[in-house]
Amino acid sequence: MAQVICDMSISLDGYVTGPNDSRENPFGDGAWMLHKWMSDQATEEDRAILKQVAEDWGAVVMGRRSFEKNEGEGGWGEGGPMGDVPCFVVTHRAPTRPYPPVFTFVTDGVAGAIEQAGEAAGDKVVGLHGATVMQQALPLGLVDEIRVHVIPVLVGGGTPLFGALDSSITLERTRVIATPAATHLSYRVVR
């Protein structure tokens, strides 16, 4: 069975976007730098982390909002967030217009999307893309690992990665890598 991993860049105060995120402003106000560690500020260590994700992920699960924020002009093109890696979009209703075959729209919830993604991924990782999907999957016991790339900025609002949890979830830290642009943390979810 594929391992399910949430891998997200977050601000020090725990947000994955700033306030007022939209298709036109996908990172939200004041949060454009959350992904700079992947591009112009990337070190060799940062690039190695990104390379490992690209090699390990066999499928992606994302929410409809994450999908829609990136599908606009020039958005996904013919691929998904990771090119031709299968992408399962959790939604209440399937779209009526056609999309590239890399996308599968799942209407029976996050558990169904993760199950389908696991079948597609085989022995590779199912990556969770977006805070809402992670917030739905974690309390259901469907997340094996959480990786956060903590950026040294306080955005003061926006989309929190963890939101409100109904109960505590124990984590075991498995990795810490500090680079100038981010502190990369990995945690195993203890069952």
MDTraj code that builds the backbone (N, CA, C; nanometers):
import mdtraj as md
import numpy as np

residues = "MET ALA GLN VAL ILE CYS ASP MET SER ILE SER LEU ASP GLY TYR VAL THR GLY PRO ASN ASP SER ARG GLU ASN PRO PHE GLY ASP GLY ALA TRP MET LEU HIS LYS TRP MET SER ASP GLN ALA THR GLU GLU ASP ARG ALA ILE LEU LYS GLN VAL ALA GLU ASP TRP GLY ALA VAL VAL MET GLY ARG ARG SER PHE GLU LYS ASN GLU GLY GLU GLY GLY TRP GLY GLU GLY GLY PRO MET GLY ASP VAL PRO CYS PHE VAL VAL THR HIS ARG ALA PRO THR ARG PRO TYR PRO PRO VAL PHE THR PHE VAL THR ASP GLY VAL ALA GLY ALA ILE GLU GLN ALA GLY GLU ALA ALA GLY ASP LYS VAL VAL GLY LEU HIS GLY ALA THR VAL MET GLN GLN ALA LEU PRO LEU GLY LEU VAL ASP GLU ILE ARG VAL HIS VAL ILE PRO VAL LEU VAL GLY GLY GLY THR PRO LEU PHE GLY ALA LEU ASP SER SER ILE THR LEU GLU ARG THR ARG VAL ILE ALA THR PRO ALA ALA THR HIS LEU SER TYR ARG VAL VAL ARG".split()
xyz = np.array([
    [0.0841, -0.1190, 0.0000],
    [0.0000, 0.0000, 0.0000],
    [0.0881, 0.1247, 0.0000],
    [0.0460, 0.2230, -0.0745],
    [0.1213, 0.3477, -0.0851],
    [0.1193, 0.4229, 0.0475],
    [0.2287, 0.4907, 0.0766],
    [0.2354, 0.5776, 0.1928],
    [0.1701, 0.7110, 0.1564],
    [0.0911, 0.7683, 0.2501],
    [0.0222, 0.8957, 0.2264],
    [0.0970, 1.0047, 0.3020],
    [0.1440, 1.1049, 0.2268],
    [0.2280, 1.2101, 0.2846],
    [0.1723, 1.3477, 0.2490],
    [0.1565, 1.4303, 0.3511],
    [0.1255, 1.5719, 0.3309],
    [0.2585, 1.6441, 0.3270],
    [0.2830, 1.7216, 0.2244],
    [0.4106, 1.7915, 0.2061],
    [0.3782, 1.9342, 0.1640],
    [0.3919, 2.0295, 0.2584],
    [0.3478, 2.1665, 0.2329],
    [0.4465, 2.2696, 0.2861],
    [0.4559, 2.3812, 0.2169],
    [0.5285, 2.4977, 0.2682],
    [0.4328, 2.5762, 0.3568],
    [0.4836, 2.6202, 0.4743],
    [0.3991, 2.6970, 0.5655],
    [0.4780, 2.8137, 0.6237],
    [0.4053, 2.9154, 0.6649],
    [0.4673, 3.0258, 0.7370],
    [0.4939, 2.9800, 0.8803],
    [0.5761, 3.0533, 0.9519],
    [0.6054, 3.0179, 1.0907],
    [0.4787, 3.0169, 1.1753],
    [0.3794, 3.0992, 1.1398],
    [0.2537, 3.0981, 1.2150],
    [0.1516, 2.9983, 1.1589],
    [0.1949, 2.9079, 1.0711],
    [0.1153, 2.7916, 1.0321],
    [0.0228, 2.8051, 0.9132],
    [0.0416, 2.9055, 0.8290],
    [-0.0478, 2.9260, 0.7148],
    [0.0171, 2.8803, 0.5843],
    [-0.0652, 2.8216, 0.4961],
    [-0.0173, 2.7789, 0.3642],
    [-0.0485, 2.8822, 0.2570],
    [-0.1370, 2.9770, 0.2891],
    [-0.1606, 3.0950, 0.2062],
    [-0.1785, 3.2132, 0.3000],
    [-0.1641, 3.3310, 0.2440],
    [-0.1969, 3.4511, 0.3190],
    [-0.3446, 3.4830, 0.3007],
    [-0.3936, 3.5905, 0.3630],
    [-0.5328, 3.6311, 0.3440],
    [-0.5603, 3.6630, 0.1974],
    [-0.6861, 3.6495, 0.1573],
    [-0.7337, 3.6883, 0.0237],
    [-0.6724, 3.6066, -0.0891],
    [-0.6517, 3.4765, -0.0676],
    [-0.6009, 3.3948, -0.1772],
    [-0.7126, 3.3698, -0.2786],
    [-0.6735, 3.3653, -0.4047],
    [-0.7685, 3.3477, -0.5143],
    [-0.6905, 3.2989, -0.6362],
    [-0.7614, 3.2780, -0.7461],
    [-0.6944, 3.2397, -0.8704],
    [-0.5966, 3.3482, -0.9135],
    [-0.6364, 3.4746, -0.8953],
    [-0.5505, 3.5865, -0.9337],
    [-0.4375, 3.6086, -0.8338],
    [-0.4554, 3.5665, -0.7105],
    [-0.3601, 3.5873, -0.6015],
    [-0.3423, 3.4539, -0.5274],
    [-0.2855, 3.3499, -0.5951],
    [-0.2887, 3.2135, -0.5421],
    [-0.2183, 3.1931, -0.4081],
    [-0.1226, 3.2750, -0.3741],
    [-0.0543, 3.2591, -0.2450],
    [-0.1182, 3.3440, -0.1368],
    [-0.2074, 3.4356, -0.1738],
    [-0.2678, 3.5259, -0.0779],
    [-0.1754, 3.6432, -0.0488],
    [-0.2277, 3.7402, 0.0215],
    [-0.1518, 3.8610, 0.0529],
    [-0.0336, 3.8295, 0.1451],
    [0.0841, 3.8746, 0.1066],
    [0.2030, 3.8631, 0.1910],
    [0.2637, 3.7249, 0.2010],
    [0.2164, 3.6293, 0.1212],
    [0.2676, 3.4927, 0.1343],
    [0.3367, 3.4420, 0.0085],
    [0.3718, 3.5295, -0.0832],
    [0.4368, 3.4887, -0.2085],
    [0.5681, 3.4159, -0.1836],
    [0.6332, 3.4445, -0.0704],
    [0.7650, 3.3853, -0.0454],
    [0.7597, 3.2418, 0.0094],
    [0.6407, 3.1882, 0.0325],
    [0.6315, 3.0525, 0.0874],
    [0.6938, 2.9468, -0.0037],
    [0.7066, 2.9766, -0.1301],
    [0.7595, 2.8773, -0.2238],
    [0.8926, 2.9186, -0.2869],
    [0.9518, 3.0263, -0.2381],
    [1.0800, 3.0732, -0.2927],
    [1.1926, 2.9717, -0.2693],
    [1.1803, 2.8900, -0.1640],
    [1.2849, 2.7909, -0.1367],
    [1.2950, 2.6876, -0.2500],
    [1.1912, 2.6803, -0.3333],
    [1.1908, 2.5847, -0.4437],
    [1.2492, 2.6427, -0.5717],
    [1.2732, 2.7730, -0.5737],
    [1.3188, 2.8341, -0.6984],
    [1.4428, 2.9195, -0.6766],
    [1.4273, 3.0497, -0.6763],
    [1.5445, 3.1369, -0.6773],
    [1.6248, 3.1365, -0.5471],
    [1.5681, 3.0893, -0.4362],
    [1.6435, 3.0802, -0.3113],
    [1.6916, 2.9378, -0.2819],
    [1.6697, 2.8458, -0.3745],
    [1.7015, 2.7046, -0.3512],
    [1.8511, 2.6797, -0.3390],
    [1.8858, 2.6015, -0.2382],
    [2.0224, 2.5533, -0.2209],
    [2.0281, 2.4104, -0.2736],
    [2.1457, 2.3509, -0.2713],
    [2.1583, 2.2104, -0.3123],
    [2.0701, 2.1201, -0.2251],
    [2.0651, 2.1484, -0.0941],
    [1.9800, 2.0682, -0.0044],
    [1.8325, 2.0835, -0.0398],
    [1.7893, 2.2063, -0.0694],
    [1.6505, 2.2288, -0.1096],
    [1.6189, 2.1523, -0.2381],
    [1.7083, 2.1617, -0.3356],
    [1.6867, 2.0918, -0.4630],
    [1.6825, 1.9400, -0.4436],
    [1.7628, 1.8879, -0.3527],
    [1.7613, 1.7432, -0.3255],
    [1.6268, 1.7008, -0.2664],
    [1.5695, 1.7834, -0.1797],
    [1.4375, 1.7539, -0.1218],
    [1.3323, 1.7517, -0.2315],
    [1.3330, 1.8498, -0.3192],
    [1.2375, 1.8545, -0.4303],
    [1.2537, 1.7359, -0.5250],
    [1.3771, 1.7004, -0.5536],
    [1.4046, 1.5861, -0.6415],
    [1.3478, 1.4583, -0.5815],
    [1.3635, 1.4413, -0.4508],
    [1.3123, 1.3217, -0.3833],
    [1.1600, 1.3146, -0.3935],
    [1.0927, 1.4281, -0.3758],
    [0.9468, 1.4312, -0.3899],
    [0.9079, 1.3896, -0.5312],
    [0.9728, 1.4459, -0.6311],
    [0.9410, 1.4141, -0.7711],
    [0.9610, 1.2657, -0.8008],
    [1.0624, 1.2058, -0.7411],
    [1.0899, 1.0641, -0.7641],
    [0.9945, 0.9736, -0.6873],
    [0.9523, 1.0165, -0.5679],
    [0.8739, 0.9303, -0.4791],
    [0.7242, 0.9311, -0.5058],
    [0.6697, 1.0447, -0.5491],
    [0.5245, 1.0554, -0.5602],
    [0.4724, 0.9823, -0.6825],
    [0.3709, 0.8973, -0.6591],
    [0.3073, 0.8237, -0.7676],
    [0.1670, 0.8711, -0.7970],
    [0.1093, 0.9525, -0.7069],
    [-0.0247, 1.0086, -0.7261],
    [-0.0410, 1.1273, -0.6320],
    [-0.1342, 1.2160, -0.6675],
    [-0.1624, 1.3358, -0.5886],
    [-0.3121, 1.3395, -0.5600],
    [-0.3473, 1.3790, -0.4363],
    [-0.4867, 1.4055, -0.4009],
    [-0.4954, 1.5526, -0.3648],
    [-0.5905, 1.6221, -0.4253],
    [-0.6078, 1.7644, -0.3980],
    [-0.7558, 1.7968, -0.3884],
    [-0.7853, 1.9087, -0.3256],
    [-0.9222, 1.9563, -0.3176],
    [-0.9600, 2.0353, -0.4412],
    [-1.0878, 2.0549, -0.4567],
    [-1.1395, 2.1281, -0.5731],
    [-1.0879, 2.2721, -0.5748],
    [-1.0789, 2.3352, -0.4577],
    [-1.0333, 2.4744, -0.4517],
    [-0.8882, 2.4861, -0.4995],
    [-0.8013, 2.3957, -0.4549],
    [-0.6618, 2.3967, -0.5019],
    [-0.6566, 2.3750, -0.6523],
    [-0.7379, 2.2841, -0.7009],
    [-0.7442, 2.2574, -0.8443],
    [-0.7864, 2.3832, -0.9204],
    [-0.8950, 2.4463, -0.8754],
    [-0.9478, 2.5615, -0.9472],
    [-0.8556, 2.6831, -0.9418],
    [-0.7833, 2.7007, -0.8310],
    [-0.6932, 2.8159, -0.8214],
    [-0.5818, 2.8096, -0.9245],
    [-0.5517, 2.6907, -0.9734],
    [-0.4396, 2.6754, -1.0655],
    [-0.4796, 2.6407, -1.2080],
    [-0.6095, 2.6272, -1.2354],
    [-0.6498, 2.5855, -1.3698],
    [-0.6719, 2.6993, -1.4670],
    [-0.6681, 2.8228, -1.4212],
    [-0.6949, 2.9391, -1.5067],
    [-0.5975, 2.9514, -1.6222],
    [-0.5864, 3.0682, -1.6770],
    [-0.5030, 3.0931, -1.7936],
    [-0.3650, 3.0302, -1.7814],
    [-0.3376, 2.9355, -1.8659],
    [-0.2088, 2.8692, -1.8655],
    [-0.1914, 2.7718, -1.7515],
    [-0.2871, 2.7633, -1.6611],
    [-0.2829, 2.6805, -1.5404],
    [-0.2152, 2.5468, -1.5560],
    [-0.2933, 2.4416, -1.5543],
    [-0.2362, 2.3067, -1.5533],
    [-0.1804, 2.2648, -1.6887],
    [-0.2280, 2.3226, -1.7971],
    [-0.1845, 2.2751, -1.9277],
    [-0.2334, 2.1325, -1.9469],
    [-0.1501, 2.0466, -1.9975],
    [-0.1890, 1.9070, -2.0197],
    [-0.1566, 1.8165, -1.9015],
    [-0.0890, 1.8699, -1.8018],
    [-0.0532, 1.7884, -1.6863],
    [-0.1112, 1.8440, -1.5587],
    [-0.0810, 1.7765, -1.4493],
    [-0.1248, 1.8207, -1.3176],
    [-0.0128, 1.8917, -1.2452],
    [-0.0207, 1.8991, -1.1114],
    [0.0816, 1.9695, -1.0359],
    [0.2193, 1.9045, -1.0470],
    [0.2230, 1.7780, -1.0873],
    [0.3513, 1.7081, -1.1031],
    [0.3603, 1.6437, -1.2407],
    [0.3167, 1.7190, -1.3416],
    [0.3256, 1.6682, -1.4788],
    [0.2247, 1.5588, -1.5056],
    [0.2736, 1.4394, -1.5403],
    [0.1829, 1.3304, -1.5764],
    [0.1503, 1.2376, -1.4593],
    [0.1849, 1.2750, -1.3365],
    [0.1495, 1.1955, -1.2191],
    [-0.0023, 1.2054, -1.2008],
    [-0.0729, 1.0918, -1.1863],
    [-0.2183, 1.0959, -1.1702],
    [-0.2603, 1.1838, -1.0527],
    [-0.3653, 1.2621, -1.0756],
    [-0.4130, 1.3576, -0.9750],
    [-0.5617, 1.3341, -0.9514],
    [-0.5981, 1.3143, -0.8249],
    [-0.7350, 1.2861, -0.7853],
    [-0.7896, 1.4077, -0.7119],
    [-0.8952, 1.4674, -0.7687],
    [-0.9515, 1.5911, -0.7157],
    [-1.0784, 1.5578, -0.6377],
    [-1.0780, 1.5909, -0.5072],
    [-1.1952, 1.5694, -0.4225],
    [-1.2933, 1.6830, -0.4481],
    [-1.4163, 1.6476, -0.4866],
    [-1.5162, 1.7481, -0.5202],
    [-1.6560, 1.6942, -0.4895],
    [-1.7512, 1.7845, -0.4738],
    [-1.8898, 1.7424, -0.4527],
    [-1.9589, 1.7085, -0.5841],
    [-1.9075, 1.7662, -0.6930],
    [-1.9674, 1.7372, -0.8231],
    [-1.8581, 1.7355, -0.9305],
    [-1.8669, 1.6371, -1.0157],
    [-1.7689, 1.6244, -1.1237],
    [-1.7952, 1.7335, -1.2275],
    [-1.6892, 1.7845, -1.2883],
    [-1.7080, 1.8888, -1.3901],
    [-1.7726, 1.8311, -1.5145],
    [-1.8372, 1.9192, -1.5899],
    [-1.9034, 1.8749, -1.7125],
    [-1.8133, 1.8885, -1.8337],
    [-1.7130, 1.9745, -1.8247],
    [-1.6239, 1.9885, -1.9403],
    [-1.5051, 1.8932, -1.9241],
    [-1.4428, 1.8546, -2.0344],
    [-1.3297, 1.7614, -2.0249],
    [-1.2029, 1.8288, -1.9715],
    [-1.1239, 1.7506, -1.9020],
    [-0.9935, 1.7938, -1.8514],
    [-0.8891, 1.6932, -1.8981],
    [-0.7619, 1.7283, -1.8900],
    [-0.6588, 1.6322, -1.9284],
    [-0.6756, 1.5006, -1.8515],
    [-0.6403, 1.3893, -1.9120],
    [-0.6621, 1.2580, -1.8499],
    [-0.5849, 1.2345, -1.7198],
    [-0.4906, 1.3208, -1.6867],
    [-0.4170, 1.3069, -1.5615],
    [-0.5109, 1.3302, -1.4418],
    [-0.6235, 1.4016, -1.4630],
    [-0.7163, 1.4341, -1.3551],
    [-0.8314, 1.3347, -1.3462],
    [-0.8599, 1.2885, -1.2242],
    [-0.9781, 1.2087, -1.1933],
    [-1.0532, 1.2843, -1.0851],
    [-1.1825, 1.3073, -1.1055],
    [-1.2637, 1.3791, -1.0083],
    [-1.3398, 1.2774, -0.9237],
    [-1.3224, 1.2871, -0.7921],
    [-1.3769, 1.1891, -0.6989],
    [-1.4850, 1.2572, -0.6154],
    [-1.6062, 1.2025, -0.6200],
    [-1.7196, 1.2651, -0.5512],
    [-1.7591, 1.1938, -0.4221],
    [-1.6873, 1.0897, -0.3835],
    [-1.7254, 1.0191, -0.2599],
    [-1.6316, 1.0482, -0.1428],
    [-1.5656, 1.1627, -0.1443],
    [-1.4872, 1.2071, -0.0292],
    [-1.3391, 1.1771, -0.0375],
    [-1.2683, 1.2280, 0.0633],
    [-1.1228, 1.2178, 0.0660],
    [-1.0765, 1.0725, 0.0800],
    [-1.1486, 0.9907, 0.1566],
    [-1.1077, 0.8506, 0.1730],
    [-1.1130, 0.7773, 0.0388],
    [-1.2177, 0.8020, -0.0385],
    [-1.2275, 0.7402, -0.1707],
    [-1.1182, 0.7873, -0.2643],
    [-1.0862, 0.9166, -0.2576],
    [-0.9797, 0.9703, -0.3428],
    [-0.8446, 0.9105, -0.3056],
    [-0.8173, 0.8976, -0.1757],
    [-0.6901, 0.8386, -0.1318],
    [-0.6834, 0.6916, -0.1704],
    [-0.7943, 0.6215, -0.1615],
    [-0.7955, 0.4803, -0.2027],
    [-0.7640, 0.4669, -0.3514],
    [-0.8284, 0.5471, -0.4350],
    [-0.8015, 0.5430, -0.5790],
    [-0.6580, 0.5839, -0.6102],
    [-0.6104, 0.6879, -0.5406],
    [-0.4732, 0.7343, -0.5623],
    [-0.3732, 0.6264, -0.5214],
    [-0.4015, 0.5561, -0.4121],
    [-0.3137, 0.4477, -0.3680],
    [-0.3020, 0.3376, -0.4721],
    [-0.4130, 0.3045, -0.5360],
    [-0.4102, 0.2040, -0.6421],
    [-0.3254, 0.2519, -0.7592],
    [-0.3393, 0.3792, -0.7948],
    [-0.2624, 0.4346, -0.9059],
    [-0.1145, 0.4472, -0.8723],
    [-0.0828, 0.4791, -0.7464],
    [0.0564, 0.5015, -0.7053],
    [0.1350, 0.3729, -0.6892],
    [0.0665, 0.2623, -0.6627],
    [0.1383, 0.1364, -0.6396],
    [0.2214, 0.1456, -0.5138],
    [0.3531, 0.1247, -0.5274],
    [0.4407, 0.1315, -0.4098],
    [0.5024, 0.2707, -0.3920],
    [0.4568, 0.3672, -0.4704],
    [0.5044, 0.5051, -0.4566],
    [0.4143, 0.5819, -0.3594],
    [0.4484, 0.7054, -0.3320],
    [0.3782, 0.7897, -0.2357],
    [0.2524, 0.8514, -0.2960],
    [0.1478, 0.8616, -0.2129],
    [0.0319, 0.9443, -0.2439],
    [0.0558, 1.0768, -0.1728],
    [0.0698, 1.1831, -0.2489],
    [0.0948, 1.3151, -0.1915],
    [-0.0338, 1.3930, -0.1764],
    [-0.0511, 1.4557, -0.0612],
    [-0.1675, 1.5404, -0.0376],
    [-0.1310, 1.6839, -0.0708],
    [-0.2118, 1.7470, -0.1540],
    [-0.1868, 1.8837, -0.2010],
    [-0.3020, 1.9717, -0.1545],
    [-0.2771, 2.0542, -0.0553],
    [-0.3792, 2.1460, -0.0069],
    [-0.4175, 2.1195, 0.1368],
    [-0.4448, 2.2270, 0.2086],
    [-0.4753, 2.2184, 0.3512],
    [-0.6059, 2.1452, 0.3789],
    [-0.7090, 2.1696, 0.2999],
    [-0.8391, 2.1091, 0.3272],
    [-0.8340, 1.9579, 0.3163],
    [-0.7671, 1.9073, 0.2146],
    [-0.7540, 1.7625, 0.1977],
    [-0.6806, 1.7020, 0.3178],
    [-0.5729, 1.7677, 0.3620],
    [-0.4984, 1.7178, 0.4776],
    [-0.5850, 1.7225, 0.6030],
    [-0.6596, 1.8318, 0.6210],
    [-0.7450, 1.8458, 0.7388],
    [-0.8552, 1.7406, 0.7423],
    [-0.8988, 1.6925, 0.6270],
    [-0.9997, 1.5869, 0.6212],
    [-0.9369, 1.4495, 0.6433],
    [-0.8185, 1.4269, 0.5877],
    [-0.7560, 1.2946, 0.5922],
    [-0.6918, 1.2625, 0.7270],
    [-0.6313, 1.3609, 0.7915],
    [-0.5581, 1.3363, 0.9163],
    [-0.6466, 1.2778, 1.0261],
    [-0.7627, 1.3345, 1.0579],
    [-0.8457, 1.2765, 1.1641],
    [-0.9009, 1.1381, 1.1306],
    [-0.9054, 1.1048, 1.0019],
    [-0.9531, 0.9724, 0.9600],
    [-0.8437, 0.8666, 0.9692],
    [-0.7231, 0.9071, 1.0086],
    [-0.6121, 0.8122, 1.0187],
    [-0.5537, 0.7734, 0.8845],
    [-0.5699, 0.8594, 0.7836],
    [-0.5250, 0.8271, 0.6486],
    [-0.3897, 0.8872, 0.6122],
    [-0.3293, 0.9650, 0.7023],
    [-0.2016, 1.0295, 0.6746],
    [-0.0910, 0.9556, 0.7493],
    [0.0138, 0.9158, 0.6776],
    [0.1265, 0.8444, 0.7380],
    [0.2374, 0.9382, 0.7821],
    [0.2544, 1.0476, 0.7088],
    [0.3662, 1.1384, 0.7371],
    [0.3272, 1.2811, 0.7014],
    [0.3798, 1.3762, 0.7788],
    [0.3613, 1.5183, 0.7516],
    [0.4988, 1.5799, 0.7337],
    [0.5179, 1.6448, 0.6205],
    [0.6417, 1.7173, 0.5936],
    [0.6056, 1.8639, 0.5755],
    [0.6692, 1.9482, 0.6536],
    [0.6452, 2.0918, 0.6400],
    [0.7766, 2.1619, 0.6141],
    [0.7688, 2.2615, 0.5299],
    [0.8831, 2.3453, 0.4960],
    [0.8501, 2.4816, 0.5559],
    [0.9039, 2.5082, 0.6738],
    [0.8685, 2.6278, 0.7499],
    [0.9515, 2.7455, 0.7003],
    [0.8803, 2.8481, 0.6545],
    [0.9432, 2.9666, 0.5973],
    [0.9468, 3.0757, 0.7054],
    [1.0587, 3.1443, 0.7192],
    [1.0696, 3.2445, 0.8255],
    [0.9932, 3.3734, 0.7936],
    [0.8603, 3.3623, 0.7997],
    [0.7725, 3.4765, 0.7787],
    [0.6457, 3.4529, 0.8604],
    [0.5877, 3.5600, 0.9105],
    [0.4581, 3.5556, 0.9772],
    [0.3594, 3.6262, 0.8855],
    [0.2574, 3.5545, 0.8369],
    [0.1633, 3.6166, 0.7442],
    [0.0373, 3.6663, 0.8149],
    [0.0125, 3.6210, 0.9372],
    [-0.0942, 3.6754, 1.0187],
    [-0.2351, 3.6308, 0.9872],
    [-0.2546, 3.5468, 0.8892],
    [-0.3872, 3.4984, 0.8529],
    [-0.3813, 3.4288, 0.7193],
    [-0.4933, 3.3732, 0.6792],
    [-0.4994, 3.3000, 0.5534],
    [-0.5531, 3.1613, 0.5764],
    [-0.4970, 3.0647, 0.5075],
    [-0.5397, 2.9259, 0.5202],
    [-0.4445, 2.8526, 0.6127],
    [-0.4914, 2.8097, 0.7309],
    [-0.4039, 2.7350, 0.8215],
    [-0.3887, 2.5908, 0.7726],
    [-0.2716, 2.5339, 0.7901],
    [-0.2524, 2.3945, 0.7483],
    [-0.3325, 2.2997, 0.8360],
    [-0.3342, 2.3239, 0.9646],
    [-0.3959, 2.2272, 1.0546],
    [-0.5366, 2.2625, 1.0984],
    [-0.5768, 2.3871, 1.0956],
    [-0.7130, 2.4220, 1.1344],
    [-0.7466, 2.3690, 1.2720],
    [-0.8723, 2.3419, 1.2952],
    [-0.9171, 2.2910, 1.4255],
    [-0.9258, 2.1386, 1.4212],
    [-0.8510, 2.0740, 1.5083],
    [-0.8559, 1.9284, 1.5191],
    [-0.9463, 1.8897, 1.6355],
    [-1.0222, 1.7814, 1.6203],
    [-1.1122, 1.7361, 1.7263],
    [-1.0393, 1.6646, 1.8390],
    [-0.9207, 1.6119, 1.8095],
    [-0.8439, 1.5409, 1.9123],
    [-0.6955, 1.5570, 1.8818],
    [-0.6130, 1.5234, 1.9812],
    [-0.4689, 1.5357, 1.9592],
    [-0.4186, 1.4206, 1.8731],
    [-0.3139, 1.4483, 1.8004],
    [-0.2507, 1.3483, 1.7143],
    [-0.1025, 1.3509, 1.7464],
    [-0.0491, 1.2354, 1.7834],
    [0.0903, 1.2260, 1.8226],
    [0.1776, 1.2066, 1.6990],
    [0.2871, 1.2818, 1.6960],
    [0.3811, 1.2762, 1.5847],
    [0.5193, 1.2403, 1.6369],
    [0.5982, 1.1770, 1.5527],
    [0.7387, 1.1484, 1.5836],
    [0.8249, 1.2182, 1.4789],
    [0.9105, 1.3094, 1.5237],
    [0.9973, 1.3804, 1.4294],
    [1.0983, 1.2822, 1.3718],
    [1.1122, 1.2827, 1.2393],
    [1.2043, 1.1907, 1.1730],
    [1.3166, 1.2620, 1.0983],
    [1.2988, 1.3953, 1.0742],
    [1.4039, 1.4657, 1.0002],
    [1.3928, 1.6157, 1.0213],
    [1.5089, 1.6794, 1.0304],
    [1.5178, 1.8255, 1.0351],
    [1.6337, 1.8662, 0.9448],
    [1.6053, 1.9510, 0.8478],
    [1.7092, 2.0064, 0.7612],
    [1.6854, 2.1568, 0.7554],
    [1.7849, 2.2330, 0.7951],
    [1.7736, 2.3791, 0.7908],
    [1.8556, 2.4331, 0.6752],
    [1.7906, 2.5153, 0.5933],
    [1.8590, 2.5859, 0.4855],
    [1.8300, 2.7350, 0.5053],
    [1.8968, 2.8229, 0.4330],
    [1.8704, 2.9659, 0.4526],
    [1.7247, 3.0068, 0.4301],
    [1.6540, 2.9407, 0.3401],
    [1.5181, 2.9812, 0.3056],
    [1.4088, 2.9056, 0.3800],
    [1.4422, 2.7890, 0.4401],
    [1.3371, 2.7071, 0.5031],
    [1.3971, 2.6113, 0.6046],
    [1.3129, 2.5714, 0.6989],
    [1.3463, 2.4604, 0.7878],
    [1.2539, 2.3469, 0.7477],
    [1.3115, 2.2387, 0.6988],
    [1.2368, 2.1249, 0.6470],
    [1.2210, 2.0230, 0.7598],
    [1.0957, 1.9977, 0.7971],
    [1.0657, 1.9064, 0.9070],
    [0.9804, 1.7905, 0.8569],
    [1.0125, 1.6699, 0.9040],
    [0.9319, 1.5531, 0.8708],
    [0.8874, 1.4850, 0.9992],
    [0.7597, 1.4442, 1.0020],
    [0.7014, 1.3781, 1.1177],
    [0.6236, 1.2553, 1.0725],
    [0.6435, 1.1446, 1.1428],
    [0.5623, 1.0243, 1.1223],
    [0.4411, 1.0357, 1.2123],
    [0.3229, 1.0026, 1.1605],
    [0.2028, 1.0019, 1.2425],
    [0.2023, 0.8722, 1.3224],
    [0.2001, 0.8848, 1.4552],
    [0.2028, 0.7687, 1.5438],
    [0.0606, 0.7152, 1.5573],
    [0.0452, 0.5884, 1.5313],
    [-0.0887, 0.5250, 1.5431],
    [-0.0971, 0.4478, 1.6716],
])
top = md.Topology()
chain = top.add_chain()
for i, resn in enumerate(residues, 1):
    res = top.add_residue(resn, chain, resSeq=i)
    for name in ("N", "CA", "C"):
        top.add_atom(name, md.element.get_by_symbol(name[0]), res)
traj = md.Trajectory(xyz[None], top)
